[in-house]
Amino acid sequence: AEVLCWWSLGCERVDNLLEVIPAEADNDDEVVDALRMTMEKDPLVHAERIAIEVHNGSVTLHGYVPSQEEKRLAELDAWYIPGVHEVVNDVLTPV
């Protein structure tokens, strides 16, 4: 829900007040699933070209995309996921 709000035209701030009961932390696989879904819904990112690794909230992106802008957008998608505290963007682009 938070990611969809960020994508709303004109959005400058999102205060996610949704509460999961009982509260539980997302494990690495759930973060991968959330990021994969986010990238697949992002029309400016070729999700199928990007591999995702997550270890304790640290995301590493691998793959190859056609532009620096797409690489940047993929990284932004990762930062939108709650619980992510680091993103290492190893996605390659043409020189």
C-alpha positions as CSV (number, residue, x, y, z in Angstrom):
1,A,0.0,0.0,0.0
2,E,2.8,2.4,0.8
3,V,4.5,1.9,-2.6
4,L,1.3,2.6,-4.4
5,C,0.8,5.8,-2.5
6,W,4.4,6.9,-3.4
7,W,3.5,6.5,-7.0
8,S,0.4,8.7,-6.8
9,L,0.8,11.8,-8.9
10,G,1.8,14.8,-6.8
11,C,2.7,12.7,-3.7
12,E,5.4,14.3,-1.6
13,R,5.1,12.4,1.7
14,V,3.6,9.2,2.8
15,D,2.8,8.5,6.5
16,N,2.1,4.8,6.7
17,L,-0.1,4.4,9.7
18,L,-1.3,0.9,8.8
19,E,-0.7,-1.6,11.6
20,V,-0.3,-5.3,11.2
21,I,-1.7,-7.3,14.1
22,P,0.2,-9.2,15.3
23,A,3.2,-7.2,14.4
24,E,5.9,-9.2,12.7
25,A,9.1,-8.3,10.8
26,D,9.3,-9.2,7.1
27,N,11.9,-11.9,6.4
28,D,14.3,-11.7,3.5
29,D,12.1,-13.7,1.2
30,E,9.1,-11.5,1.9
31,V,11.2,-8.4,1.1
32,V,12.3,-10.0,-2.2
33,D,8.7,-10.8,-3.0
34,A,7.5,-7.3,-2.2
35,L,10.3,-5.7,-4.3
36,R,9.7,-8.1,-7.2
37,M,6.1,-7.2,-7.2
38,T,6.9,-3.5,-7.0
39,M,9.4,-3.7,-10.0
40,E,6.9,-5.7,-12.0
41,K,4.3,-3.0,-11.5
42,D,6.7,-0.2,-12.4
43,P,6.2,0.5,-16.1
44,L,9.7,2.1,-16.4
45,V,11.7,-0.9,-15.0
46,H,12.3,-4.2,-16.8
47,A,11.9,-6.3,-13.7
48,E,12.8,-9.5,-15.6
49,R,16.3,-8.2,-16.2
50,I,17.1,-7.6,-12.5
51,A,18.0,-10.2,-9.8
52,I,17.4,-9.3,-6.2
53,E,19.2,-10.5,-3.1
54,V,18.2,-9.5,0.4
55,H,20.1,-10.2,3.7
56,N,18.8,-8.7,6.9
57,G,17.2,-5.6,5.1
58,S,20.2,-5.1,2.9
59,V,19.2,-5.3,-0.8
60,T,21.6,-6.0,-3.7
61,L,20.4,-5.6,-7.3
62,H,22.1,-7.4,-10.2
63,G,21.4,-7.4,-13.9
64,Y,21.6,-5.3,-17.0
65,V,19.2,-2.5,-18.1
66,P,19.4,-0.2,-21.1
67,S,19.9,3.1,-19.2
68,Q,21.2,4.8,-16.1
69,E,17.7,6.2,-15.5
70,E,16.2,2.7,-15.3
71,K,19.0,1.6,-13.0
72,R,18.2,4.6,-10.7
73,L,14.5,3.8,-10.8
74,A,15.1,0.2,-9.8
75,E,17.0,1.4,-6.8
76,L,14.2,3.8,-5.9
77,D,11.8,0.9,-6.0
78,A,13.9,-0.9,-3.5
79,W,14.0,2.1,-1.1
80,Y,10.2,2.2,-1.2
81,I,10.0,-1.2,0.6
82,P,9.6,-0.9,4.4
83,G,12.4,-2.6,6.3
84,V,15.1,-1.9,3.6
85,H,18.0,-0.1,5.2
86,E,20.6,-0.4,2.5
87,V,20.6,-0.8,-1.3
88,V,23.6,-1.9,-3.3
89,N,22.9,-1.3,-7.0
90,D,25.2,-3.5,-9.0
91,V,22.9,-3.3,-12.1
92,L,25.0,-2.7,-15.3
93,T,24.1,-0.3,-18.1
94,P,25.7,0.5,-21.5
95,V,28.8,2.7,-21.3
